[in-house]
Amino acid sequence: MPNPKNTIGKNIKRLRTEQNLSQDRLSKLADLSLNTVVTVESGANTNPTIETLKKIAEALKVSVDELIN
């Protein structure tokens, strides 16, 4: 069974790279610290807040569902 927390990070990385965004650029677009983006994407932060996920989803122009599933 896949780890759902890891799925979020993988989805963020995939969407970010598809859009040719660096982690730094994504952090600026999402109004989050670079560290936050790095830890969520790498899976080091296994429990990002819904607020963080909303900001990342908005910056990537996707729904929060697309990050989670």
N, C-alpha and C positions, 0 to 999 in steps of 0.2 A: 504494500500500500504506500503510495507516494506521500511524502511529508508535505502537508498543505502550506506550511510556512516557507519551505524551500520553493514551492511552486510560485509563490508571489515574487520572490527574488528572480527566478528564472524568467517569468513573464515580463518583469520590469526590464531585465537586461535585453531580452529579445525585442521588445517594443522600442526600447531606447536605441539599440543598434540599428534596427530597421529604419529609424528616423535620423540616423547619423548624428545622434546626440552624445556628447561626452557626459560622464557622471557630473562633472562640474556644471555643464550647461543645464542639465536636467535639474540640478539643485537650485540653480538661479531661477529657472522657469517655474519651479514648484515652490519657491520661497522657503526652501529648507536648507539646512547646513549640508555641505558636501559629505560630512561624516554620516549624517542620517541616511542619505541616499546610498552611500557605500555599504553601511551596515545592513540596511534592509535588502539591498540587491544581493549581497554576499550570503545572506541568511544568518549573519551574526546577530542581528536583531530579529528574534523569532516572534516578536509580538508588537509590530508597528501599530500605532494608534489609527483609528478610522480617519482622523483628521489628516495624518501623514499620508495615508493611502488615497484620500480624496485629492490632496494637493498633487501627488504624483500622477494620479489618473488624469486630472485636469491638464497638467503640463504635457502629458502624452496624448491628450485628446481621445481618451478611451474612458469606459465606465470602470468603476471600482470592481464590478463583476469580472471584467476582462483581466484584471490583475490577479484576482483570487482564483479563478477557474482555469 
